[in-house]
Amino acid sequence: MLWIHPIIQAVCLILATYVMYMGYMRFKFQHLGQKAFFNWKRHVLLGKMVHCLWLLGLALGLAMAHFYWGSVNLTGGHYYVGVAMGPLILVSLGTGLMLQKPKGKRAGLALFHGITNVTLYLMALYQAWTAIEVVELFLLD
C-alpha cells in the first residue's frame, strides 16, 4: 500500500514533463515571437490532471506516513518541499482555471502561471531525487 504514493508521483512527474513542454511552446510563441505548435485543450486537460495527481499524492503521502509510521516528518526535506508544494499547486491550478476562460490576452497572468509551474516542476524534481532515499530507507527493508 505504501507504494501507491511513489507510483502516483512518478507517473505525475512524467505527465508534468509533457505539460511543461507544451507550456514552453506557448511561451515561445507568446513571449519570444517564435512559431510553435500549442495544443491548448490538451495542455489544459493534462495540466488539471497533473495538479490533481500532485494534490492526491501529497495527501496520500501524508496520510500513509502518519498511519504507518506515526509521524509525517520523518523524511526531512522531502516532507518540507512536499508540503510547500501544496499552496503553489492551488495557486497554479487557480491561475490555470482563470486562463481557461476566454477574456482576451492576459500575458502577465500566463507568465505568472508559467513561473509558478516551473517552480513546482523543479520542486517535483527535488522530490523525485529525495524519494530515492526515502524508498531505500522506508520501503525496501
VEXDREN-2710 file (C-alpha; in Angstrom, 1 decimal):
% VEXDREN-2710
k/r/px/py/pz
1/MET/0.0/0.0/0.0
2/LEU/2.9/2.4/0.7
3/TRP/4.0/2.1/-2.9
4/ILE/0.9/4.0/-4.2
5/HIS/2.4/7.4/-3.3
6/PRO/5.7/7.0/-5.2
7/ILE/3.9/5.4/-8.2
8/ILE/1.4/8.2/-8.5
9/GLN/4.1/10.8/-8.1
10/ALA/6.3/9.1/-10.7
11/VAL/3.5/9.0/-13.3
12/CYS/2.6/12.6/-12.4
13/LEU/6.2/13.7/-13.0
14/ILE/6.3/12.1/-16.4
15/LEU/3.0/13.7/-17.3
16/ALA/4.2/17.1/-15.9
17/THR/7.2/16.9/-18.1
18/TYR/5.0/16.8/-21.2
19/VAL/2.7/19.5/-19.9
20/MET/5.8/21.7/-19.2
21/TYR/7.0/21.1/-22.8
22/MET/3.6/22.3/-24.1
23/GLY/3.7/25.3/-21.9
24/TYR/7.2/26.1/-23.2
25/MET/5.9/26.0/-26.7
26/ARG/3.2/28.6/-25.7
27/PHE/5.9/30.7/-24.0
28/LYS/8.0/30.6/-27.2
29/PHE/5.0/31.8/-29.3
30/GLN/3.6/34.4/-26.9
31/HIS/6.7/35.9/-25.4
32/LEU/9.5/35.2/-27.8
33/GLY/7.6/35.7/-31.0
34/GLN/8.7/32.3/-32.4
35/LYS/6.4/29.9/-34.3
36/ALA/5.4/27.0/-32.1
37/PHE/2.6/24.4/-32.1
38/PHE/0.5/24.6/-28.9
39/ASN/-2.4/22.2/-28.3
40/TRP/-4.3/24.4/-25.8
41/LYS/-7.0/21.9/-25.0
42/ARG/-4.6/19.1/-24.3
43/HIS/-2.4/21.4/-22.2
44/VAL/-5.5/22.4/-20.1
45/LEU/-6.7/18.9/-19.6
46/LEU/-3.4/17.3/-18.8
47/GLY/-2.4/20.3/-16.6
48/LYS/-5.5/19.8/-14.5
49/MET/-4.7/16.1/-14.2
50/VAL/-1.1/16.9/-13.1
51/HIS/-2.4/19.3/-10.4
52/CYS/-5.0/16.8/-9.1
53/LEU/-2.5/14.0/-9.1
54/TRP/0.1/16.1/-7.2
55/LEU/-2.6/17.0/-4.6
56/LEU/-3.7/13.4/-4.3
57/GLY/-0.1/12.2/-4.0
58/LEU/0.6/14.8/-1.3
59/ALA/-2.5/13.8/0.7
60/LEU/-1.7/10.1/0.3
61/GLY/1.9/10.6/1.3
62/LEU/1.0/12.5/4.5
63/ALA/-1.8/10.0/5.4
64/MET/0.3/7.0/4.8
65/ALA/3.3/8.3/6.7
66/HIS/1.0/9.2/9.6
67/PHE/-0.8/5.8/9.5
68/TYR/2.2/3.5/9.0
69/TRP/5.0/5.4/10.8
70/GLY/3.1/7.6/13.3
71/SER/4.6/10.8/12.0
72/VAL/4.6/12.8/8.8
73/ASN/8.0/14.5/9.3
74/LEU/10.4/11.5/9.1
75/THR/11.7/12.3/5.6
76/GLY/13.2/15.8/6.2
77/GLY/13.5/17.9/3.1
78/HIS/11.1/15.5/1.2
79/TYR/8.4/16.3/3.6
80/TYR/9.0/20.1/3.8
81/VAL/9.2/20.6/0.0
82/GLY/6.1/18.4/-0.5
83/VAL/4.1/20.4/2.0
84/ALA/5.4/23.7/0.4
85/MET/4.1/22.5/-3.0
86/GLY/0.5/22.3/-1.7
87/PRO/-0.3/26.0/-1.8
88/LEU/1.7/26.5/-5.0
89/ILE/-0.3/23.7/-6.7
90/LEU/-3.6/25.5/-5.7
91/VAL/-2.2/28.9/-7.0
92/SER/-1.2/27.3/-10.3
93/LEU/-4.5/25.5/-10.7
94/GLY/-6.4/28.7/-9.9
95/THR/-4.4/30.7/-12.4
96/GLY/-4.8/28.0/-15.0
97/LEU/-8.6/28.0/-14.5
98/MET/-8.6/31.8/-14.9
99/LEU/-6.6/31.5/-18.1
100/GLN/-9.1/28.8/-19.4
101/LYS/-11.8/31.4/-19.6
102/PRO/-11.7/33.3/-22.9
103/LYS/-11.4/37.0/-22.0
104/GLY/-8.7/38.3/-24.2
105/LYS/-4.9/38.5/-23.8
106/ARG/-3.5/38.1/-20.3
107/ALA/0.2/37.7/-20.9
108/GLY/1.1/38.7/-17.4
109/LEU/-1.2/36.1/-15.8
110/ALA/0.1/33.4/-18.2
111/LEU/3.6/34.3/-17.3
112/PHE/2.9/34.1/-13.6
113/HIS/1.2/30.8/-14.2
114/GLY/4.2/29.5/-16.1
115/ILE/6.7/30.7/-13.4
116/THR/4.6/29.0/-10.7
117/ASN/4.6/25.8/-12.7
118/VAL/8.3/25.9/-13.4
119/THR/8.9/26.3/-9.7
120/LEU/6.6/23.4/-9.0
121/TYR/8.3/21.3/-11.6
122/LEU/11.7/22.0/-10.1
123/MET/10.3/21.1/-6.6
124/ALA/8.9/17.9/-8.1
125/LEU/12.4/17.0/-9.5
126/TYR/13.8/17.5/-6.0
127/GLN/11.0/15.3/-4.6
128/ALA/11.9/12.6/-7.1
129/TRP/15.6/12.8/-6.1
130/THR/14.9/12.6/-2.4
131/ALA/12.3/9.9/-2.9
132/ILE/15.1/7.5/-3.9
133/GLU/16.5/7.7/-0.3
134/VAL/13.0/7.6/1.2
135/VAL/12.2/4.4/-0.7
136/GLU/15.5/2.8/0.2
137/LEU/15.1/3.7/3.9
138/PHE/11.4/3.0/4.4
139/LEU/10.1/0.8/1.7
140/LEU/12.9/-1.6/0.8
141/ASP/13.7/-3.2/4.1
END
